[in-house]
């Protein structure tokens, strides 16, 4: 009996892992089709990989193991610039060093305050850092603080496995756009109006209902006394189909005369009560941290079930949560944003972690603004791609 229970548990875990890998593979495959690159996955339990060229830039998206966790690694490559460039977002230690004079003369330029630059040929920097390049790099490091611009590539690692099509496509295109600006391949039209992100193939889709054809006016009975304008007196628009005398049973509509006049009163008839207006779903900005935590951690969901629910309902949603800083490193900030009551564990605190170098200490009130990217069921925490500001 015990052996049978053990086998059933093993089969359940195997099925859950296979289902999770299947969802991830489907998302990566869809992202590959949107980006126009190659999707590679050797077997059901191997890691997926994307590789190819996007708008003239070589792109690679892979999975890197870090202990028991998996990280998504993005790399865009281009020909070497030739002066050993390295640009990263400044950490707190670098800012403190500059404050006490360790970094030389301080600059009032917001770009210089944001980034740390290393190069073997400083004389090349003024020629390389054009206004467009500076703006693109600043936007990149504001949205992806862990990104690193190097002499021949840009790298970025997200501390979880990306399972959403939009997350993979958006991150890839943001890195490609920065590489295009660095190599001078981005046109002015692309800079002013970037291509919109296609809809997520796995999102809920409304049925594709074709609009009804325009009404047509058919010839009246020649024996009828009803006056109907002839073709000679009608003036169809330039887009209306032309009349073919060989097919007299069809006549194009006249767009100069309205075919429909709305009723003068929109009040419902006494015999037909008005249909209630369906309530619109809450916007992404209305997500409450306690509500999300209750849905994932307040019940009896297993960790992989909570992760699947997060991927389906919350990943990629915009949040603006206020919390208290609990701890921080040079590049990450943890903030306590909610407390929920559970039957098994009692009161548990919910944290969000953000890649950020914003000056903040434990106990400070901060506002986390960004998109949900991952959930850690064991730590009862969420990862947010975005910014942290003092409240």
Buried (B, 14 or more C-beta within 10 A) or exposed (E): EEEEEEEEEEEEEEEBEEEBBEBBBBBBBBBBEBBEBEBBBEEEEEBBBBBBBBBEBBBBBBBEEEEEEBBBBBBBBBEEBEBBBEBBBBBBEBBEBBEEEEBEEEEEEEBBEBBBBEBEEEEBEEEBBEEBBBEBBBBBBEBBBBBBBBBEBBBBBBBBBBBBBBBBBBBBBBBBBBBBBBBEBBEEEBBEEEEEEEEBBBEEEEEEEEEEEEEEBEEEEEEEEEEBEEEEEBEBEEEBEEBEEEEEEEBBBBBEEEEEEEEEEEEEEEEEEEEEEEEEEEEBEEBEBBBBBBBBBBEEBEBBBBBBBBBBEBBBBBBBBEBBBBEBEEBBBBBBBBEBEBEEEEEBBBBBBBBBBBEBEEEBEBBBBBBBBBBBBEEBBBBBBBBBEEE
